[in-house]
Amino acid sequence: MMEQLKAKKTGKKLGEYGIFLVLIAMFILFSFIAPNFFDINNIFNVARQVCTLGICAVGMTIVLITGGIDLSLGFQISLANVVCAWLMVNGGLNPILAVVITILMTTGIGILNGIIIVKSHVAPLIVTLAMLNILNGLSFMVSKGLPIFGFDKSFSVPGQGSIAGIPISLLIMIAIFIVGAIILKKTYFGRYFYAIGSNEEAAKLSGINTGKLKIFAYGLCAFLTSIGALLMLSRTNSGLSSNGDGFEFNVITACVLGGVSASGGKGTIFGALVGVLIVGFLENGLLLMNVNEYTQLVIQGIMMLAAVVYDTLSREKNERIKKIKAINVNNQV
């Protein structure tokens, strides 16, 4: 009996840390087959590139845990990019004021998503897909399809600068991951998010205001998305309406690869971080090997599909186990 219990515990640990082992294995493999992959400059370059992905993944993790999804995230980035750039270049605003306006605007979009989803009871997939198209059109209307550049050099410091050799954007991402982990693990908000994603009706019956919390989750996701978008703008020094096109796919892939359930109620910030690193270093490794963009999309799609199928099968297995245990308890009674 003791051996069986030990085997179960070992299997659970391997399941929890398996994705981390995948990251290590991938890192070792690319160190041998991808030119200059292990170079410190390349590592810091990837770190800068994944910062927006990582920050957005924290917000998406929270939304996914509640059982929702936000497909408009990519064009939230696009709109934030072009609006902030337009305000600084064409509007002549101070960069700090432009940043504040952009964050408020993007957060408002997330809150609006949440309100529509909660009040209309329409599936988050449909609501955010419609919002995706709206934001896509708005971003092109603001930029007219052209890049907006020429803002103050000081604006590039967060995206391109470093402290003691460590990219500032990486430090911001780490801080946000820590805050995200604290919210999910140490606050009642986090417990309520998991409760809503696991069983919303039960959460309502226990007195949780599920509507307000879901709106809060979408607003928080959009707030973090705005920070990621501004870091992207700071790094590229150019506001372009296509900057966020398809970015939501990378974010969702990273979250799901990291063990965040697409069905809600399951996931950790640590898992999301590992998923972000896998996506970031995978793209970089394939790029160094001169693998074309379309092949990269195929590989990412396969990885996401495999992760979603694994998550679904795991949930079905757990449900069967719960039913069997319930039947056994009733028989014993």
N, C-alpha and C positions, 0 to 999 in steps of 0.2 A: 504493500500500500504506500509506504513512504517513497519507494522508488518511483511509483506512478505519479505521486504528487510532485516530486522533484522534476520528473520529465515534463509535466504540464507547465511548471514554473519556468523551466528552461525554454520550452517551446514558446511561451508567452514573451519572454525576453528577446528571443530571436526574432519574433514577429515585430516587436516594437523597434528593435534596432537594426532590423534587416536592411531598411532603406539606407541607413547610415553606412552599412557595410558595402552596399551598392555604390555609394558615392566614393568611398575609399578605393574600391576596385576599379572604378572608372578613372579616377585620378591617377592611379598607378599605371593603368593601361595607356592613357594618353601621354603620360610622361615618357613612354618608350616609343610610341608610334607617331606622335604629333610633334613636329619641329618647334623648339623653343617653348613648349607648353609649360615646362617647369621653371622657366625664367621668371625671376621676381617681378620684372616690369610687366610681364604678361599677366601674372597673378593679380597685381594691383590694377591693371587695366580691366580685367574681368570684374574685379571688386567694384570699380566705378560703374561699369555697365549694368551690373545686377542690382544696384541700389534701388532704382525705381521699381524694378520687378519685386524686390524683397519688401519694400515699404507697402506696395499695393497688395502683396500677398498676405500681409498681416490683416488688412481690412477685409479682403476677400475670404480669409479663413473664418473671421467672425460671422460674416454673412452666410457662408456655407454651413457653419455649425448650427445656425438658426433654421436651417432648411431652405434658405433662399439662394439666389444667385444674381449677379449683376453683370449682364453682358454689355452694358453701356460704358463700362470702365475705360475701355480703350479710347473712345471718343470724348470721354471726360478729360483724358490726358490731352488730346488734340485741341479741344476748346480752351483748356487752361493754358496751354502753350501759346496759342495765337492771341488770346485775349490779353495775357500778361505782356507779351511782346508788343502788341498794338498799343497798349496803354503807355508803355515806356517810350516807344519810338514815335508813334503818331499822336498819342495823347499828351506826351511830354510830362507824364507823371513821375514822381519820385519812385525809384524801384521798390522801396518798402511799402508805399501806399498801393502800388500796382500788385504787389504780392498779397497784401491783405484783402484787396478786392477780389482777386482771383481765388483765394482760399474760401472766402465767403460765398462766392458764386458757385464753386464746385460743390461745396458742402450742401448748399441749398438744393442742388440738382439731386444729390443723394437722398436728402430728406424728402423731396418731392417724389422720388421713386418709391420710398417707403410708404408715404401717405397714400399714393395711388394703389399700391399693392394691398395695404391693410384695409382701406375703405372700400375698394371695388371688389376685393377677393379674386382678382384676376391673377393667374399664375405669374410669379416673378420673371420667368423666362420670357413671357409675352410682353410684359410691361417694359422691361429693360431692353428688349430687342427693339421695341418701338422707339424708346428713348435714344437708343444707339443711332437710329436713322435721323432723328431730330438733331442730335448733337453733331453728327457728321455734316448735315446741311449747314448748321450754324457756323461751324468751324471754317467751312469753305466760304461762307458769306463774309466772315470777318477778314479772312486772309486773301480772298479772291483767288485761292489756289497758289499763291506765291509765298515764298519764305519771307518772314519779317525778321530783320537783323539790324545791328547797329546800335545796341544799347550799351550802357556804361560797363566798362571793364570790370568794375567791382562786383557786378552781378555774377560773373563767372567763378568767383572764389569758392562758393559752396560746392559747385559741381566739378571744378578742376583743381582746387587748392588742396593742401595737405597740412597736417600738424605732426611734426616729428616723423615725417615720411609716410604717415598713414592718411589716406584720403579722407577729407572732411565728410564727404557723402557716405563713406563706409561707417564712420562714427555715428552719423545721424541714423543710418539704418539699424545699427546695433542697438542704439538707444530706443528706437521705436519697437524693435523686437522684444526688448526687456519690458517695456511698458505694456505691450500686448500680452506677454506671458503673465504679468502681474494681474492684468484685468481678467484674464480667463481663469487663473488659478486661485487668486487671492481675494476677489471681490464677488459680491452677490450678483453683479451684472453677469459675470462669467458663468456662474452656476445657472442663472436663469437662461442664458443663451443655449447652454447644453440641454436644459429641460425643454425649451421650446422646440429645438431640433429633434429631440428624442420622441416627444409626444406633446404636441401643442394643446390638445384638448385637456390632458391631465394637468398641464401647466396652468391653464386657465382655471380649472377647478381648485387648484391649490392657492389661488389668489394672485397669480402673476399677471401683470398687465402686459400681455403678449404683444398687443398692437404697438404700444409706445416703445417697447424694447426692440421690436423689429424696425421701426422707424429710426431709432437711435443707431441700430446696427448699420443700416444703409447710409445714414449721415456720417457715421464714423468712418466707414469704408471710403466714402467720397472725400472726406477731410484728408485721410492718409493718401488717397490718390492724388489730391492737389499738391501735397508735399512732394510726392514722387515725380509729378509732372514738372514742378518748378526746378527740381534737381536735374531733370532731363534737359530742360531749357537752359539751365546754367552750364551744363556740360557741353551742349551742342552749339550754344550761342545763336540759335536760329529757331524761330517759331514757325512750324510747318503744320498744316492741317492734316497731313498724313502720318504725323509722328506716332500717334497712338493706334493706328489702323491694325487690327488683329492682336493688339497687345493683351486684351482680356484672355485670349486663348492661352498665351504663355503663362499668365498669372494662374488661371484655373488649372493648367497642366501641372505647374509647380506645387500647388496646394494638394491636388489629388495624389500626385506622386509621393508627397510627404505624409500621406495617410489621412488627410482631411476628407471625410465622407461627403460625397456629392448628394447624399440623402439627408444629411443633417445629423446633429447630435454627437459627432465624433471628430476628433482632430486636436492637434496641439501646435503651438507656435514653433516649437523645436522641429517638429515634422515638416512644417511649412518652410522653415529655414533650410533644411536639408534638401527639400524639393527645389527650392530656388537655386541652390548651389549646383544641383544636378543639371537643371535646365541651362544655367549660365555656363558652366564648364563644358557641357555637352556641345552647345553651340560654338563655343570658342575652339574646342578640340577639332570639331568637324571643319570649321573654317580654316584652321591651320593646316588641315589635311587636304584643303581645296575641294571639299565636298560641296556641291552646288546647293543653292537655297531650297530648291524643290525637294531634293532628297532629304534635307534637314526637316522639312515640313512632314514628310512621310514618316520619318523616325519619331518625331514628336507626337504625331497622331497615333502611331502604334503604341507608344509608351502610355499615352493618356487612356487609350481604349483598354489596355491591359490593366491599368490601375483601377479604372472604373469597374471592369468585370470582376477583378479580385475583390474589390470592396463590396459589390453586390452579393457575390457568392459567400463572402464571410458573414454578411448580415443574415443571409438566409440560413446559414449553418447555425449561427447563434440563436436565431428564432426557433429553429427545430429543437435545439438543446434545451431552451427555456420551456418549450411545450412538453418535451419528454419529462423534464424535472417536475413540472406542474402535475402531470398525469401520475407520476410515481408518488408524489406527496399525497394526492387525493386517494390513491389506492391504499397507501399506508394508513390514512385516516379511516 
